Amino acid sequence: MRSEKPLFRQSLVRSALDDTSKLHSIGILSGVSEETESTVAIVGGGLSGLATAAHLHLKNPDRKLVVLESSHRVGGVIHTERIDDFVLDHGADMFALNPPAAINLCRQLGIEDRLILPNQTGRGAMIVHRGKLKPLPDGFVLMRATKMLPILTTGLLSLRGKLRMVAEARVPKRTKIDDESVASFVRRRLGNEVLQRIVGPLVAGIYTADVEKLSMNATMKPFVEMERQYGSLTRATFARRRSGQDSVERNSTGARYEQFRAFPDGMIELPKRLSESLPAGTVHLQCGVQSIQRLDDRWLVQDTDGGSGLYDNVVLATPARVSSRLLLDIAPAAAAELASIESSSTAIVMMAVRREDIAEKRRMFGFVVPPIERRRILAASFASEKFAGRAPQDHVIVRVFIGGTLQPELLENDDETLVDIARSELADLIGLRGIPVVTRVVRWNNAMPQYTLGHVERVQRIRESIDSTPGIHLISNALDGVGIAPVIAAAEKLANQID
């Protein structure tokens, strides 16, 4: 049940705005006394907000915190639904060990022993090539081959495409230091066929993006640095091999699954555990924020029910468009930049199907679909193949991704049509037949920010505007990186900056 402790009536605030002492006299400072102890309001109870709160609490257990979440639950785009014996993750179904922020936080909270590893049999990602599923070459990592023989023998590329990729070492390095799109970088260094058949769909699968617009500096900076330092990705790979840095990559196919972890009951356990790590009464559900105003040297936060609280620091951990609205009068430059960040929408069609209804018997974790294949799905993930306990052995959970930046029109269809699209595509690609035991359609509207060209400079301007407004802080996957581990890393960094 939602606590009312940090709230007070808006009418009282309006009558006392010109005299801070009146606020103290009527006892409406959100539980904050006149002592100098810092208080923090975190707007948003998704992963960004909860991770920031958890780090702030670990840093100073006596600090007064409040997390204001507009919906009826914590977690944001992380959610898990259990239907009978099936565990259905609505968003991310695992997190990476690199950067180590996520695993470190789990360790600090004492929940590391709850984590499970992906299954070690049947690993590997596939890619659709001329209507058939082909394995990604061993040791291929996003846009770099750590083994040459698998590239030379793969069925994903023509002889011409292979020769063009092998010739990457002779391609002059780029001398300009301005931003470049992922498509431009890969086409220039590896050739158009590698872009269309391998790298493009892999990167687009991470960001649900158009690689022609996606920023290298914002999404693939390590590869930019490899080119600058070594002159080519090939020479960088040889250097990394000699130093032993590529030992994991040389034993991986596409995604390095041993570098990921999950929870046995689904990823919702992470935000739940974060919430439970905070003092009772910290998290307030169904408590949206209407406005934020400066009051002397503090910030007055007014919620959508007419209640308010006064805080030394306010952390906006909301989607870019929400943060933009709340910052409009406080930091207009940041608000304008946030409003300019594009986002894409995706639907996930989740189906529990009988294993015997799938003709394709190879155990795989998933596949991606290049746009050149002209299909109506972006990718598919076999959640129950990745982690044990997601479904009975004789069933498979398939998650099919539809929409994204390149096919937004597909999301105009109703849920029943999206299920039909998913079943039709899977019938063609993996021989799916029969009626699913369970179906769910989850729509994430404008949930994936797009790191388009110039994103790094855009974020810098946002930071400069926010930094000039003491007590206001911003954290969002629209700024520093998508994925659970990068978000938690950003939360830890922010928590260390708050007094």
C-alpha positions in Angstrom: 0.0 0.0 0.0 1.3 3.4 -0.9 2.7 5.5 2.0 1.5 9.1 2.5 4.4 10.2 4.7 6.3 12.4 2.3 3.2 14.2 1.0 1.3 17.3 2.0 -1.5 19.3 0.5 -0.7 21.5 -2.4 -2.8 24.3 -1.0 -0.6 24.5 2.0 2.5 24.7 -0.2 1.1 27.6 -2.2 0.4 29.5 1.0 3.8 29.0 2.3 6.1 29.3 -0.7 7.3 32.7 0.3 8.3 31.7 3.8 10.2 28.5 4.3 9.8 28.7 8.0 6.0 28.2 7.6 6.8 24.8 6.0 8.7 23.8 9.0 6.1 25.1 11.4 3.3 23.0 9.9 5.6 19.9 9.7 5.3 19.2 6.0 9.0 18.8 4.9 8.5 15.1 3.9 9.9 13.9 7.2 13.0 16.2 6.8 13.9 18.2 9.9 15.7 21.5 9.9 19.0 19.6 10.3 21.5 19.7 7.4 21.2 16.0 6.6 20.9 15.6 2.8 17.6 14.2 1.5 17.0 12.8 -2.0 13.9 12.3 -4.1 14.3 9.8 -7.0 11.6 10.2 -9.6 11.1 6.9 -11.3 11.1 3.3 -9.9 12.6 1.6 -12.9 16.1 0.1 -12.9 17.8 3.5 -13.1 16.0 4.9 -10.1 16.2 1.8 -8.0 19.9 1.2 -8.7 20.6 4.8 -7.8 18.6 4.5 -4.6 20.4 1.3 -3.7 23.8 2.8 -4.2 22.9 5.9 -2.2 21.7 3.7 0.6 24.8 1.5 0.6 26.9 4.6 0.7 25.0 6.2 3.5 22.3 4.0 5.3 21.1 7.0 7.3 20.4 9.2 4.2 16.7 10.0 3.8 15.5 8.7 0.4 12.2 8.5 -1.4 11.5 6.8 -4.7 8.4 8.1 -6.6 7.0 5.7 -9.2 3.9 6.6 -11.2 2.9 3.0 -12.1 1.6 0.2 -9.8 4.9 -1.7 -9.7 8.7 -1.2 -9.8 11.0 -2.3 -12.6 9.9 -0.3 -15.6 10.6 -2.3 -18.7 11.9 -5.1 -16.6 9.0 -7.4 -15.7 8.3 -11.1 -15.5 5.1 -13.0 -15.6 4.6 -16.6 -14.5 1.8 -18.6 -16.2 1.5 -22.1 -14.9 4.9 -23.6 -15.4 6.2 -20.9 -17.8 8.4 -17.9 -16.8 7.9 -15.1 -19.3 10.3 -12.1 -19.2 8.6 -9.1 -20.7 11.9 -7.3 -21.3 15.5 -8.1 -20.7 16.0 -11.8 -19.7 19.6 -11.6 -18.5 22.4 -9.1 -17.8 26.1 -8.9 -18.8 29.1 -9.2 -16.5 30.8 -6.4 -18.3 30.8 -3.7 -17.2 30.9 -5.4 -13.8 28.5 -2.9 -12.1 25.5 -5.3 -12.1 27.3 -8.3 -10.7 29.1 -6.1 -8.2 25.8 -4.7 -6.9 24.3 -8.2 -6.6 27.3 -9.1 -4.6 26.9 -6.1 -2.3 23.2 -6.9 -1.8 24.0 -10.5 -1.0 22.1 -12.0 -3.9 24.9 -13.2 -6.1 24.1 -16.8 -5.1 20.7 -16.4 -6.6 22.2 -15.9 -10.1 22.1 -18.7 -12.7 24.3 -19.2 -15.8 23.0 -19.9 -19.3 22.8 -23.5 -20.3 26.1 -24.8 -21.6 24.7 -27.1 -24.2 23.1 -25.9 -27.5 24.6 -22.5 -27.2 24.9 -20.1 -30.1 23.1 -17.5 -32.1 21.9 -17.9 -35.6 21.2 -15.5 -38.5 18.7 -15.8 -41.3 20.3 -16.1 -44.7 18.2 -16.6 -47.8 15.3 -17.9 -45.7 17.5 -20.4 -43.7 19.1 -20.3 -40.3 22.9 -20.2 -40.4 25.2 -20.1 -37.4 27.3 -17.1 -36.8 31.0 -17.8 -37.3 32.9 -19.0 -34.2 34.7 -16.2 -32.5 32.9 -13.4 -34.4 32.2 -10.5 -32.0 29.9 -7.8 -33.4 32.2 -6.5 -36.2 35.5 -8.3 -35.5 36.6 -11.9 -36.3 38.9 -13.4 -33.7 39.2 -16.5 -35.8 39.8 -16.4 -39.6 38.9 -20.0 -40.6 35.2 -19.7 -39.6 34.9 -16.5 -41.6 36.4 -18.2 -44.7 34.1 -21.2 -44.4 30.8 -19.5 -43.4 27.8 -19.7 -45.6 26.7 -16.2 -44.7 29.1 -14.6 -47.1 30.0 -15.0 -50.8 33.6 -15.5 -51.8 33.7 -11.8 -52.8 32.3 -10.8 -49.4 34.9 -13.0 -47.6 37.8 -11.5 -49.6 36.6 -8.0 -48.9 36.5 -8.7 -45.2 40.0 -10.3 -45.2 41.3 -7.1 -47.0 40.2 -5.0 -44.0 43.8 -4.8 -42.8 44.8 -2.8 -45.9 42.0 -0.2 -45.6 43.4 3.1 -44.5 42.3 4.4 -41.2 39.9 7.3 -41.0 41.6 10.6 -40.2 38.5 12.6 -39.3 37.5 12.6 -35.7 33.9 13.5 -36.1 31.1 11.0 -35.5 30.4 8.2 -38.1 27.4 5.9 -38.4 27.7 2.2 -37.7 26.8 1.5 -41.3 29.5 3.8 -42.7 32.2 2.4 -40.4 31.4 -1.2 -41.3 30.9 -0.6 -45.0 34.2 1.3 -45.1 36.2 -1.2 -43.2 34.6 -4.6 -43.9 32.4 -4.1 -47.0 28.7 -3.9 -47.7 28.0 -7.6 -47.6 29.4 -8.0 -44.1 27.3 -5.0 -43.1 24.0 -6.4 -44.5 24.5 -10.0 -43.7 26.2 -10.0 -40.3 27.1 -6.8 -38.5 24.0 -4.8 -39.3 21.4 -7.3 -37.9 23.6 -8.0 -34.9 23.9 -4.3 -33.9 20.3 -3.5 -34.9 19.2 -6.4 -32.6 20.8 -4.7 -29.6 19.4 -1.2 -30.3 16.4 -1.9 -32.5 17.9 0.8 -34.6 18.7 1.9 -38.2 22.5 1.4 -38.5 22.6 4.1 -41.1 21.8 6.6 -38.4 23.3 4.9 -35.3 26.4 6.6 -33.8 29.7 4.7 -33.6 31.0 7.0 -30.9 27.9 6.4 -28.8 27.5 2.6 -29.3 30.7 1.0 -30.6 33.4 3.3 -29.3 35.9 0.5 -28.6 36.0 -0.3 -32.3 36.6 3.3 -33.2 39.5 3.3 -30.8 40.9 0.1 -32.3 41.0 1.7 -35.7 42.7 4.9 -34.3 45.3 3.0 -32.3 46.1 0.1 -34.6 45.0 1.3 -38.0 42.7 -1.6 -38.6 40.5 -4.1 -36.7 42.6 -6.9 -38.0 45.8 -5.6 -36.4 43.9 -4.7 -33.2 42.8 -8.4 -33.1 46.3 -9.7 -33.5 47.5 -7.4 -30.7 44.7 -8.5 -28.4 45.4 -12.2 -29.2 49.0 -11.8 -28.3 48.0 -10.2 -25.0 45.4 -12.8 -24.2 42.5 -10.3 -24.3 40.5 -12.3 -26.8 40.5 -15.6 -25.0 36.8 -15.4 -24.3 35.8 -14.0 -27.7 37.8 -16.8 -29.5 35.5 -19.4 -27.9 32.2 -17.6 -28.5 29.7 -17.6 -31.3 28.0 -14.2 -31.6 26.8 -13.4 -28.1 29.3 -14.5 -25.3 26.6 -16.2 -23.3 29.0 -17.3 -20.5 29.4 -13.6 -19.8 25.7 -13.3 -18.8 23.6 -14.1 -15.7 19.9 -14.2 -14.8 17.6 -15.0 -11.9 15.8 -18.3 -11.7 12.4 -16.6 -11.3 13.0 -14.1 -14.1 14.6 -10.7 -14.2 11.8 -9.0 -12.2 13.7 -10.4 -9.2 16.4 -7.7 -9.7 14.2 -4.6 -9.2 12.3 -6.4 -6.4 15.5 -7.1 -4.6 16.7 -3.5 -5.1 13.4 -2.2 -3.7 13.6 -4.6 -0.7 17.1 -3.4 0.0 15.8 0.0 0.8 14.3 1.1 4.1 10.5 0.4 4.5 8.4 3.3 3.1 11.1 4.5 0.7 9.3 3.4 -2.5 5.9 5.0 -3.3 3.9 3.5 -6.1 1.2 5.2 -8.2 2.9 8.5 -7.3 3.7 10.4 -10.4 5.4 13.8 -10.3 3.7 16.8 -11.7 6.3 19.5 -11.3 9.6 20.4 -9.7 10.3 24.0 -8.4 13.1 25.7 -6.7 12.4 26.8 -3.1 15.3 28.7 -1.5 18.2 26.1 -1.7 15.9 23.1 -2.0 13.5 21.5 -4.5 9.8 21.3 -4.1 8.4 18.1 -5.8 4.7 18.1 -6.4 2.9 14.9 -7.3 -0.1 14.3 -9.5 -2.4 13.8 -6.5 -1.7 17.3 -5.2 0.9 16.3 -2.5 4.4 17.6 -2.3 7.8 17.2 -0.6 10.9 19.2 -0.1 14.4 17.8 -0.9 18.0 18.8 -1.2 18.6 16.6 -4.3 16.2 15.4 -7.0 17.2 12.5 -9.4 15.2 12.2 -12.6 15.2 8.6 -13.5 12.4 8.8 -16.0 12.2 8.4 -19.8 13.7 11.2 -21.8 10.3 12.7 -22.8 9.2 12.8 -19.1 12.4 14.3 -17.9 12.2 16.9 -20.7 8.8 18.0 -19.4 9.9 18.2 -15.8 13.0 20.2 -16.7 11.3 22.6 -19.0 11.4 25.5 -16.5 14.5 24.4 -14.6 17.0 23.5 -17.3 15.4 24.5 -20.6 18.5 23.6 -22.7 18.6 20.1 -21.2 14.9 19.8 -21.7 15.2 20.7 -25.4 18.0 18.2 -26.0 16.1 15.4 -24.2 13.1 16.1 -26.3 15.2 15.7 -29.5 16.2 12.1 -28.6 14.4 9.8 -30.9 13.0 6.4 -29.6 11.7 3.3 -31.2 8.8 1.0 -30.2 8.8 -2.8 -30.2 6.3 -5.6 -29.6 7.4 -8.9 -28.1 5.2 -11.8 -29.0 5.8 -14.5 -26.4 4.6 -18.1 -27.1 5.0 -21.3 -25.2 4.9 -24.1 -27.8 5.3 -27.9 -27.7 8.8 -28.9 -28.6 7.4 -31.5 -30.9 5.8 -28.8 -32.9 9.1 -27.3 -34.0 10.7 -29.0 -37.0 14.1 -27.3 -36.4 15.7 -29.5 -33.8 19.0 -27.6 -33.3 19.3 -26.2 -29.8 19.9 -22.5 -30.2 19.5 -19.4 -28.1 18.0 -17.3 -30.8 18.4 -15.7 -34.2 18.4 -12.3 -35.9 16.9 -11.3 -39.2 18.7 -9.0 -41.6 16.5 -6.3 -43.1 17.7 -7.5 -46.5 15.6 -10.7 -45.9 12.5 -8.6 -46.0 10.7 -10.4 -43.2 8.2 -9.1 -40.7 10.2 -9.9 -37.5 13.5 -8.5 -36.1 14.7 -11.5 -34.1 13.6 -14.4 -32.0 14.9 -15.7 -28.7 14.4 -19.1 -27.2 14.2 -18.2 -23.5 13.8 -21.7 -22.2 16.8 -22.9 -24.1 19.0 -20.2 -22.5 18.0 -20.8 -18.9 16.7 -23.9 -17.1 13.4 -23.8 -15.3 11.7 -21.4 -17.7 9.4 -24.2 -19.1 8.8 -27.9 -18.9 11.3 -29.9 -20.9 8.8 -30.8 -23.6 7.9 -27.1 -24.2 9.9 -24.1 -25.6 9.3 -20.4 -24.9 9.8 -18.3 -28.0 10.0 -14.5 -27.9 9.6 -12.8 -31.2 10.5 -9.2 -31.7 8.5 -7.0 -34.1 8.6 -3.4 -35.1 11.6 -1.3 -34.3 12.9 1.7 -36.2 12.7 0.1 -39.6 9.2 -1.4 -39.4 7.1 0.8 -37.1 4.0 0.3 -39.2 3.7 -3.3 -38.1 2.8 -2.1 -34.6 -0.4 -0.6 -35.9 -1.7 -4.2 -36.0 -3.7 -5.6 -33.1 -2.3 -8.2 -30.8 -4.0 -11.1 -32.6 -2.5 -10.1 -35.9 1.0 -9.8 -34.3 0.7 -13.3 -33.0 -0.3 -14.5 -36.5 2.7 -12.7 -38.0 5.0 -14.3 -35.5 3.6 -17.8 -36.0 3.7 -17.4 -39.8 7.4 -16.3 -39.8 8.4 -19.1 -37.4 6.5 -21.6 -39.5 8.7 -20.7 -42.4 12.0 -20.3 -40.5 11.9 -23.1 -37.9 8.9 -25.2 -39.0 6.6 -24.2 -36.2 3.2 -25.8 -36.3 0.3 -26.4 -34.0 -1.3 -24.0 -31.5 0.7 -22.3 -28.8 0.0 -23.3 -25.2 0.4 -19.7 -24.0 0.6 -16.4 -25.9 1.3 -13.0 -24.7 2.0 -9.7 -26.5 3.9 -7.0 -24.8 4.2 -3.6 -26.4 7.1 -1.3 -25.4 6.1 2.1 -26.9 9.0 4.5 -27.3 11.0 2.5 -24.9 14.3 2.2 -26.8 16.2 5.5 -27.2 18.1 5.9 -30.5 21.7 6.9 -30.3 21.8 8.7 -33.6 24.8 10.6 -35.0 26.0 13.3 -32.7 24.6 11.6 -29.6 27.8 12.0 -27.5 27.8 15.8 -28.1 24.1 15.9 -27.4 24.6 14.2 -24.0 27.5 16.6 -23.2 25.2 19.5 -23.7 22.5 17.9 -21.5 25.1 17.3 -18.8 26.4 20.9 -19.0 22.8 22.2 -18.5 22.1 19.9 -15.6 25.4 20.6 -13.9 24.6 24.3 -13.9 21.4 23.5 -11.8 22.7 22.3 -8.3 20.6 19.6 -6.7 19.1 18.3 -10.0 20.5 15.0 -11.4 19.6 13.0 -14.4 20.0 9.3 -15.2 18.5 7.5 -18.2 19.2 4.8 -20.7 18.7 7.6 -23.3 22.1 9.0 -22.2 24.9 6.6 -21.4 24.0 3.1 -22.6 21.3 0.5 -22.9 21.3 -2.7 -21.0 21.2 -3.6 -17.3 24.9 -3.4 -16.6 25.6 0.0 -18.2 22.5 1.5 -16.4 23.7 0.2 -13.0 27.2 1.5 -13.8 25.7 5.0 -14.5 23.6 4.7 -11.3 26.7 4.0 -9.2 28.6 6.9 -10.7 25.7 9.3 -10.0 25.3 8.1 -6.4 29.0 8.8 -5.8 28.4 12.4 -7.1 25.6 13.2 -4.7 26.6 14.7 -1.4 
